[in-house]
Amino acid sequence: MQLRGVSQGFRALILGAAAGGGLPQWNYGCRDDLLARQGEIAPQTQSSLAVTGGGRRWAILDVSPDVREQFTRTPALHPTGQRELPLSSVLVTLADRIDGADLVFFDGTLWQDDDMRLTGVGVKTGKRMGHMSMSGSDGSMAAFAPLDIDRKVYVHMNKTNPVFRPDGPERAAAEAAGWTIGQDGMEIEL
């Protein structure tokens, strides 16, 4: 999506929504990689966010290896002079207080803890890698359910996560729980 004009409020732009390697990942052939190569689900670059309070200066959250592609397709981040960018900072973390927040971006690496094993791309579980699954009684959808958050967006989804499939039951369940599935180029304004 292209950004137009200058907003006076907070805006967030998802530069990349997929976990490491993007979707499809060059050296993987799991179901979602194949679907992305066939054009059945949208390809995604590696997770990164741009945020602004007024549209002129931006902060980048977790710059990904796909930064060149992401900046090229995002006019708001193009150089404003020969060696000038509209960037103020590169941030590593978000605020730790989320209850009552207007907007939260959250790691959606796995739908369930054993996604990688079930799809044949690895043996590690999400918990072993330090990730919280989206689904299940101990997943992020359940953990966020009692919190007062206006908008919840999943980013950093692994290629094994079936939530990428627009018509799948996992996408429907996440959306029914009040989540937006981040996509490259998605812009969010508050």
N, C-alpha and C positions, 0 to 999 in steps of 0.2 A: 504494500500500500504506500502511496505517496502522501507525505504530509503537506498540507496547504495552510498558508497564513501563519499567524502567530497567536497562540492561545494565551490567555492570562492565567489559567489555572494549571494544576498539575496534570501532566500527561506522561504516559509510559508507552514505550514502543517495544514490542518483542522483536528483537533482531534475529534471534534464533531460539527455537523451542525444543530441539532434540538433545539427547544426552551425547556424550563424547562420540565422535565419529559421524554424527549427523544421520540423516535418513534419506536415501539408503547409505549405509556405510560401505566404503569401497571394497572392504575385504570380508563382507558378510553376505549370506544368502538366505537369511531366515524369511519367514512369510512376509513381514512388513517391508523388508528390503526389496523383495521381489515385487510386491504390490506397488511400491514407490517407483521402481524401475519401469513398471508397466503403465504408470500413470493413473492407477486406481486410488492411490492416496497421495497427498501432496508431499513432495520432498521437503525436508527441513534441515536447516543448518544447526550448528551447535549452540547451546543455550547461552544467551546474552540479552541484557535489557538496556535500553536507553531511557532516562527519565529527565524531565525538565519541569521547571516551575513557571516558565513564561515563554518557552519556545525558542529563545535565542541562545541559551547556554545549556548544555546537556551533560549529564553524568552517566557514565557507562558502568553497569554492574556486571562483573565477570566477563571481561573481553575474551572472546573465543578465538580459536585458530582460524575461524571463518570470517574474521573481522574485515578483510578486504572486500569480500562478496557482500557482506552485510552493509558496510558503509557505502559501497557503490550503488546499491539499490535504495538507499535512504537519503534523499535530497537534503533533508534537514541536517544531516551530518557531513555534508560535502564541505570542502575548504571554502572559507569566506575571503581568502586572499592567497597570495602565492605560497605561504607557509603558515597559514592560520586556520585552525579548526574551531568550530563552535563547542568545544569541550571544556568543561570546568574541572572534571575529575574522573577518576576510575575508582570505583568503590568495590570492596570485597564482600561486605555483608550488608544485610538489611537490619532494621531495628528489631530488637527481640520482643517487644511488646506488640501483640497482635489483636488481642480481644478489644473490640470496639474500633478496629481499623477500617478505613474506607476501602483499602485494597491490599491484598496479600498475593504475592507470587510464591508458589511452593513447589518443591521438587516432586515430580511425578514419575520418577525413574521406572518404577515397576507397578503393574496392576496388582499382582500378587507376589508373594515372597519368592516363589520358585519359577517365575517367568522364564528365566534363562535356561534352567534345566528342562522345562517343559517344551521349549522351542528348539532345544538341541544346540544352543550356542555357548553354553558354559555350564559349570557345575556349582558355582557359588550362588548362595541365596542372597536376597536383598539385605537381610539383616547382617549377614556376614560382611557385606560391603559397606554397611553403615547407612542403608537406605530404608525408609519407611514405605511400605506398600500403600497404594491408593485405597484398595478394597479391604474388606475384612473387619472384624471387631477391633483389631489393633491398628487399622490403617488410618491414613490421614483424613479420609472422608468422615470416618467416625469420630476422630479426634477433633476435627473442626466443627462438627455438627452443633455442639452447644454454644459455640462462640458467636458473638455478634460482629460479623464481618460483612460489609456491604458487597464486596466483589472478591471472589477467589479464583485465581488463575493457575492452572498447572503448567509448568515449564520443565525442561530437562527430562523429557520422556525418552526412555530407551527404545530402540528399534523393536524390541520384543514385546513392548507394551501394546496390547490390542486397542487401547483407547484412541490410537491414531485413526482407526477405521470409522468413518463418519456414520455408517449405518449399523455398527455393531452394538451389542447389548452393553458392553463396558462403557462406551461413549454415552449411551442413554442413561446408564446408572449414574455416571459422574455428573452429567448435566442435571439430572433429577435431584441430585444432592446439592445443587447450586454452584457447581464448578464450571468454569470455562476452560476449554482445552486450547492452550496457546498455540499459535501458528506463526510462522515467520511472517513478518510484516504487519501483524495485528497491532493496532493502535488503541490505547485505552485512555480516555479522558475522564477526569473527575471534576 
